[in-house]
Amino acid sequence: MRILVLSFYYAPDLSAGSFRTKALIKALLEKNLDCLCIDVMTTLPNRYKTFNTEALEYEHSDNVEIHRIKLPSHQSGMIDQSLAFAHFLKSINVLVSRREYDLVYATSSRLMTAVLGAWIASRKKALLYLDIRDIFVDTINDVLVKKIALFTKPIFSLIERWAINKANKVNLVSEGFRSYFESRYPEQSFSYFTNGIDDEFIEVGQRKPNKESGDKPITVLFAGNIGEGQGLHTIIPELAKRMQNRAQFMIIGDGGRKLELQASINLVGCNNVELLDPVNRMELIEVYLEADVLFLHLNDYAAFHKVLPSKLFEYAALGKPIWAGVSGYAAEFVKSEIGNAAVFAPCNVTEAIDTFDSLELKDSVRTRFISKFARKNIMSLMVDDMLSIKNQNNL
């Protein structure tokens, strides 16, 4: 059985899609399937210009071939990203031109990787399993200029419909996506396998807590993408200014709004925010362990009412207090699944400060959460779901 795995990001790049796809490959190999061959088509690390790490363009081991495409230099803008993806698409089409596949798997946050997967599966007459991690069509109105969104949304809606209808099965990473997809595609079959907690975070999260903040300044840490979706530039400057005598903010990451965030911090004149470049996961874990509170925020957009940020899983596993500016499904998930977490409305500084006082500034072990959302277990079940379409189609 030959499987094509498409993911724009892959290890050692820093991305939810990267970590998810690596876990998928591991789960596939652990099934010990006869005559299994896996082709992973991805890119060389490119998520952040400030995170440089080495990776081979080609690797081959354990019945897995990994092809990493070198992309032209690009920033976080829509045009740059579109050109980078066009290069990715062209390169992938060359690589797969003389290969045949039984099953195509594509994980996609910005729709087009799913479309590429549907295109290849259609050409190769292969089965198609899509893993949808965002609703691109739903996000367009919030992240694009309104005139451009008005023109592009109908086009992307048609493209989305074509890709979803081509799939034999679609997985959605958030239950918040259910109403959108099931109302539009009532004939499609959907699964709901979320993101999860990787082993390195589970090992740390199960340690006996040994840290309390005491009388020292409280360290509030955010780690991740600094883009329009996170909206840190809309809240951190004023929030940090108003908490200048209470907390030190540390922000680790990069993205399209980092310069604006820095400019806004300088403008309000707060001196309790430190901006640092991305680091690898093992270094990041050590920084997490030194923090008192882990901060999460999504911008105040209607599209984000449906999402479930992957960052929540590693945050929760570490046992730290969580301070989250989220709404909709993510807010419900935090309240029902994660203890010692304070939720406030996105971009609302006053509410953020009010909820901060509800946190217990101590570490704890979230045993139930870790057991329920271990990535290894989730991906094993997802692989079973993916392979089930083979049996249903008598391949």
C-alpha positions as CSV (number, residue, x, y, z in Angstrom):
1,M,0.0,0.0,0.0
2,R,1.5,3.4,-1.0
3,I,0.4,6.5,0.8
4,L,1.1,10.1,-0.1
5,V,1.2,12.5,2.9
6,L,1.0,16.2,2.1
7,S,1.8,18.8,4.7
8,F,3.2,22.3,4.0
9,Y,5.2,22.0,7.3
10,Y,7.0,19.1,8.7
11,A,9.6,18.4,11.4
12,P,11.9,20.0,12.4
13,D,9.8,23.1,11.4
14,L,7.7,24.8,14.1
15,S,4.1,24.4,13.3
16,A,0.9,22.6,14.5
17,G,0.8,20.9,11.1
18,S,4.4,19.8,11.4
19,F,4.0,18.2,14.9
20,R,0.7,16.6,13.8
21,T,2.1,15.1,10.6
22,K,5.2,13.7,12.4
23,A,2.9,11.9,14.9
24,L,0.7,10.6,12.0
25,I,3.8,9.0,10.3
26,K,4.8,7.4,13.6
27,A,1.3,6.0,14.2
28,L,1.2,4.6,10.6
29,L,4.5,2.8,11.1
30,E,3.3,1.3,14.4
31,K,0.4,-0.4,12.7
32,N,3.0,-2.8,11.1
33,L,1.1,-2.9,7.8
34,D,2.3,-5.2,5.0
35,C,4.0,-3.6,2.0
36,L,3.5,-0.1,3.4
37,C,5.3,2.8,1.6
38,I,4.9,6.4,2.6
39,D,5.9,9.4,0.6
40,V,5.9,12.6,2.7
41,M,5.9,15.8,0.5
42,T,6.6,18.9,2.5
43,T,9.0,22.0,2.6
44,L,12.3,22.8,4.2
45,P,11.8,24.7,7.4
46,N,10.4,28.1,6.5
47,R,7.8,29.1,9.1
48,Y,9.9,31.8,10.7
49,K,12.8,33.7,9.2
50,T,14.3,34.0,12.7
51,F,14.2,30.3,13.3
52,N,17.0,28.5,11.4
53,T,17.4,24.8,11.6
54,E,18.9,22.2,9.3
55,A,16.9,19.5,7.5
56,L,17.7,17.3,4.6
57,E,15.9,17.8,1.3
58,Y,15.6,14.0,1.0
59,E,15.4,11.2,3.7
60,H,14.6,7.5,3.3
61,S,14.1,5.2,6.3
62,D,11.5,2.7,7.7
63,N,9.5,2.6,4.4
64,V,9.2,6.4,4.5
65,E,10.5,8.8,1.9
66,I,10.6,12.5,2.9
67,H,10.9,15.1,0.2
68,R,11.4,18.7,1.4
69,I,10.9,21.5,-1.1
70,K,13.1,24.5,-0.9
71,L,10.9,27.6,-1.1
72,P,11.9,31.0,-2.4
73,S,12.4,33.6,0.3
74,H,9.0,34.9,1.6
75,Q,7.5,37.0,4.3
76,S,4.1,36.6,6.0
77,G,2.1,38.6,3.4
78,M,-0.7,37.0,1.3
79,I,1.1,37.5,-2.0
80,D,4.4,36.2,-0.7
81,Q,2.7,33.1,0.7
82,S,0.8,32.5,-2.5
83,L,4.0,32.6,-4.5
84,A,5.6,30.2,-2.1
85,F,2.7,27.8,-2.3
86,A,2.7,28.0,-6.1
87,H,6.4,26.9,-6.1
88,F,5.4,24.1,-3.6
89,L,2.6,22.9,-5.9
90,K,4.7,22.9,-9.0
91,S,7.5,20.9,-7.3
92,I,5.1,18.4,-5.8
93,N,3.4,17.8,-9.2
94,V,6.9,17.0,-10.7
95,L,7.7,14.6,-7.8
96,V,4.4,12.6,-8.0
97,S,4.2,12.6,-11.8
98,R,5.6,9.1,-12.2
99,R,4.3,7.6,-8.9
100,E,1.0,5.9,-8.2
101,Y,-0.8,6.0,-4.9
102,D,-3.5,4.0,-3.1
103,L,-4.3,6.8,-0.6
104,V,-3.6,10.5,-0.4
105,Y,-3.6,12.2,3.0
106,A,-3.5,16.1,3.2
107,T,-3.5,18.2,6.3
108,S,-4.5,21.8,5.6
109,S,-5.0,25.0,7.5
110,R,-5.2,27.3,4.5
111,L,-7.3,25.2,2.2
112,M,-4.8,25.0,-0.7
113,T,-2.9,21.9,0.6
114,A,-6.3,20.1,0.7
115,V,-7.0,21.2,-2.8
116,L,-3.6,19.9,-3.9
117,G,-4.3,16.6,-2.3
118,A,-7.7,16.4,-4.0
119,W,-6.1,17.2,-7.4
120,I,-3.4,14.5,-7.0
121,A,-5.9,11.9,-5.7
122,S,-8.2,12.6,-8.7
123,R,-5.4,12.3,-11.2
124,K,-4.0,9.1,-9.6
125,K,-7.5,7.6,-8.9
126,A,-6.5,7.3,-5.3
127,L,-8.6,7.5,-2.1
128,L,-8.5,10.8,-0.3
129,Y,-8.5,11.6,3.4
130,L,-8.5,15.3,4.3
131,D,-7.4,16.7,7.7
132,I,-8.9,20.2,8.0
133,R,-7.3,22.5,10.6
134,D,-9.0,25.8,9.8
135,I,-11.9,27.2,7.8
136,F,-10.1,29.4,5.3
137,V,-13.3,30.6,3.6
138,D,-14.7,31.7,7.0
139,T,-11.5,33.6,7.8
140,I,-11.3,35.6,4.6
141,N,-13.7,38.3,5.7
142,D,-11.6,39.0,8.8
143,V,-8.1,38.9,7.5
144,L,-8.4,40.5,4.0
145,V,-9.4,44.0,2.9
146,K,-13.2,43.9,2.5
147,K,-13.2,44.7,-1.2
148,I,-10.8,41.8,-1.9
149,A,-12.7,39.5,0.4
150,L,-15.9,40.3,-1.4
151,F,-14.3,39.2,-4.6
152,T,-12.3,36.2,-3.4
153,K,-14.7,34.5,-1.0
154,P,-17.1,33.1,-3.7
155,I,-14.1,31.7,-5.6
156,F,-12.5,30.0,-2.5
157,S,-16.0,28.7,-1.6
158,L,-16.2,26.9,-4.9
159,I,-12.6,25.6,-4.5
160,E,-13.4,24.4,-1.0
161,R,-16.6,22.6,-2.2
162,W,-14.7,20.8,-4.9
163,A,-12.0,19.6,-2.5
164,I,-14.3,18.5,0.3
165,N,-16.6,16.6,-2.2
166,K,-13.6,14.8,-3.7
167,A,-12.6,13.4,-0.3
168,N,-13.6,9.9,0.9
169,K,-13.4,11.1,4.5
170,V,-12.8,14.4,6.2
171,N,-11.4,15.0,9.7
172,L,-12.0,18.3,11.4
173,V,-9.7,19.2,14.3
174,S,-12.3,21.2,16.2
175,E,-15.9,20.3,17.1
176,G,-16.5,24.0,16.5
177,F,-16.2,23.4,12.8
178,R,-19.2,20.9,12.9
179,S,-22.0,23.3,12.0
180,Y,-20.1,25.0,9.2
181,F,-19.1,21.8,7.4
182,E,-22.1,19.5,8.1
183,S,-24.6,22.1,6.9
184,R,-22.7,22.7,3.7
185,Y,-21.7,19.1,3.0
186,P,-24.5,16.9,4.4
187,E,-23.4,13.9,2.2
188,Q,-19.8,14.0,3.4
189,S,-18.5,11.8,6.3
190,F,-16.7,13.7,9.0
191,S,-14.5,12.6,12.0
192,Y,-13.3,14.8,14.9
193,F,-9.7,14.0,15.9
194,T,-8.3,17.0,17.7
195,N,-4.7,18.1,18.2
196,G,-3.0,16.6,21.2
197,I,-0.1,16.4,23.6
198,D,3.2,15.2,22.4
199,D,5.3,12.8,24.5
200,E,7.9,15.4,25.5
201,F,5.2,17.5,27.1
202,I,3.5,14.6,28.8
203,E,6.8,13.6,30.4
204,V,7.3,17.1,31.8
205,G,3.6,17.5,32.7
206,Q,3.6,14.4,34.9
207,R,6.4,15.6,37.1
208,K,5.7,16.5,40.6
209,P,5.1,20.3,40.7
210,N,7.9,22.1,42.4
211,K,7.4,25.7,41.6
212,E,5.4,28.5,43.2
213,S,5.7,32.2,42.4
214,G,6.2,33.4,45.9
215,D,6.9,37.1,46.2
216,K,8.9,37.5,43.0
217,P,7.5,39.3,39.9
218,I,5.0,37.1,38.0
219,T,6.3,35.9,34.6
220,V,3.6,35.7,31.9
221,L,4.7,33.7,28.8
222,F,3.3,33.6,25.3
223,A,5.0,31.3,22.8
224,G,3.9,30.9,19.2
225,N,3.0,32.8,16.1
226,I,2.7,36.6,16.3
227,G,0.2,37.3,13.5
228,E,-3.2,38.8,12.8
229,G,-4.9,35.7,14.1
230,Q,-3.3,36.0,17.5
231,G,-3.9,39.8,17.8
232,L,-1.2,40.3,20.4
233,H,-0.7,43.8,19.0
234,T,-4.3,44.6,20.1
235,I,-3.9,43.7,23.7
236,I,-0.3,43.2,25.0
237,P,0.9,46.8,25.0
238,E,-2.0,48.2,27.1
239,L,-2.3,45.0,29.2
240,A,1.4,45.1,30.1
241,K,1.3,48.8,30.8
242,R,-1.6,48.4,33.3
243,M,0.2,45.4,34.9
244,Q,3.6,47.0,35.0
245,N,4.1,46.6,38.7
246,R,2.6,43.1,38.8
247,A,3.9,41.0,35.9
248,Q,6.8,40.6,33.4
249,F,5.6,39.5,30.0
250,M,7.8,37.3,27.8
251,I,6.8,36.7,24.2
252,I,8.6,34.1,22.1
253,G,7.9,33.8,18.4
254,D,7.7,35.5,15.1
255,G,5.1,36.5,12.5
256,G,3.6,39.2,10.4
257,R,2.5,41.4,13.3
258,K,5.7,41.2,15.4
259,L,7.0,44.6,14.2
260,E,3.7,46.2,14.9
261,L,3.6,44.7,18.3
262,Q,7.1,46.0,19.1
263,A,6.1,49.5,17.8
264,S,2.9,49.5,20.0
265,I,4.9,48.5,23.1
266,N,7.4,51.3,22.5
267,L,4.5,53.8,21.9
268,V,2.8,53.1,25.3
269,G,6.2,53.1,27.0
270,C,6.0,49.9,29.0
271,N,9.2,48.2,30.1
272,N,7.9,44.9,31.2
273,V,7.7,43.1,27.8
274,E,10.5,41.0,26.3
275,L,10.3,39.9,22.7
276,L,12.4,36.9,21.8
277,D,12.9,34.9,18.6
278,P,11.5,31.3,18.3
279,V,13.5,28.4,19.8
280,N,13.3,24.6,19.3
281,R,10.8,22.6,21.4
282,M,13.3,21.3,24.0
283,E,14.5,24.8,24.7
284,L,11.0,26.1,24.8
285,I,10.0,23.5,27.4
286,E,12.7,24.8,29.8
287,V,11.4,28.3,29.3
288,Y,7.8,27.1,30.0
289,L,8.9,25.6,33.3
290,E,10.3,28.9,34.5
291,A,7.1,30.8,33.7
292,D,4.3,31.4,36.2
293,V,1.4,31.9,33.8
294,L,1.0,30.8,30.2
295,F,-0.9,33.4,28.0
296,L,-3.0,32.6,24.9
297,H,-4.9,35.0,22.7
298,L,-7.0,35.0,19.5
299,N,-8.1,38.2,17.7
300,D,-11.7,39.2,18.1
301,Y,-12.9,37.7,14.8
302,A,-16.1,35.7,14.3
303,A,-14.2,33.0,12.4
304,F,-12.1,32.3,15.5
305,H,-15.3,31.3,17.5
306,K,-15.0,27.9,15.9
307,V,-11.3,27.1,16.3
308,L,-9.5,25.2,19.0
309,P,-5.8,26.4,19.2
310,S,-3.3,23.6,19.2
311,K,-1.2,25.6,21.7
312,L,-3.8,24.9,24.4
313,F,-2.8,21.2,24.5
314,E,0.9,21.7,25.3
315,Y,0.0,24.6,27.7
316,A,-2.4,22.5,29.7
317,A,-0.1,19.5,29.8
318,L,2.6,21.5,31.6
319,G,0.3,22.2,34.6
320,K,0.8,25.9,34.5
321,P,-2.0,28.4,35.1
322,I,-3.5,29.4,31.8
323,W,-4.7,32.9,30.9
324,A,-6.7,32.8,27.7
325,G,-8.3,35.5,25.6
326,V,-10.6,33.3,23.5
327,S,-14.2,33.0,22.7
328,G,-16.7,30.5,21.2
329,Y,-15.8,26.8,21.2
330,A,-12.3,27.4,22.5
331,A,-13.6,29.2,25.6
332,E,-16.1,26.4,26.2
333,F,-13.3,23.8,25.8
334,V,-11.0,25.6,28.3
335,K,-13.8,26.0,30.9
336,S,-14.9,22.3,30.6
337,E,-11.5,20.6,30.2
338,I,-8.8,22.6,31.8
339,G,-8.5,23.4,35.5
340,N,-6.9,26.6,36.9
341,A,-7.5,28.5,33.6
342,A,-9.0,32.0,33.3
343,V,-10.9,33.0,30.2
344,F,-11.6,36.5,29.0
345,A,-13.1,38.1,25.9
346,P,-10.5,38.7,23.2
347,C,-8.9,42.2,23.1
348,N,-10.6,43.2,26.4
349,V,-7.9,44.4,28.7
350,T,-10.1,45.2,31.6
351,E,-11.7,41.8,31.6
352,A,-8.3,40.2,31.2
353,I,-7.0,41.9,34.4
354,D,-10.2,41.0,36.3
355,T,-9.9,37.3,35.4
356,F,-6.2,37.2,36.2
357,D,-7.0,37.4,39.9
358,S,-9.0,34.1,39.7
359,L,-5.8,32.1,38.9
360,E,-4.0,30.1,41.5
361,L,-0.3,31.0,40.9
362,K,1.0,27.4,41.3
363,D,1.7,24.4,39.2
364,S,-0.5,21.3,39.2
365,V,-0.7,18.0,37.4
366,R,-3.7,17.7,35.0
367,T,-3.8,14.0,34.9
368,R,-7.2,13.6,33.4
369,F,-6.5,16.0,30.6
370,I,-3.2,14.4,29.7
371,S,-4.8,10.9,29.6
372,K,-7.6,12.1,27.4
373,F,-5.6,14.1,24.9
374,A,-2.3,12.3,24.5
375,R,-1.4,12.8,20.8
376,K,-0.2,9.2,20.5
377,N,-3.6,7.8,21.3
378,I,-5.5,10.3,19.2
379,M,-3.3,9.8,16.1
380,S,-3.5,6.0,16.4
381,L,-7.3,6.2,16.2
382,M,-7.1,8.7,13.4
383,V,-4.9,6.4,11.4
384,D,-7.5,3.6,11.9
385,D,-10.1,6.0,10.6
386,M,-8.0,6.9,7.6
387,L,-7.3,3.2,6.7
388,S,-11.0,2.4,7.1
389,I,-11.8,4.1,3.8
390,K,-9.5,1.5,2.1
391,N,-11.7,-1.3,3.5
392,Q,-14.9,0.5,2.6
393,N,-13.7,0.8,-1.0
394,N,-12.3,-2.7,-1.2
395,L,-8.9,-1.6,-2.1
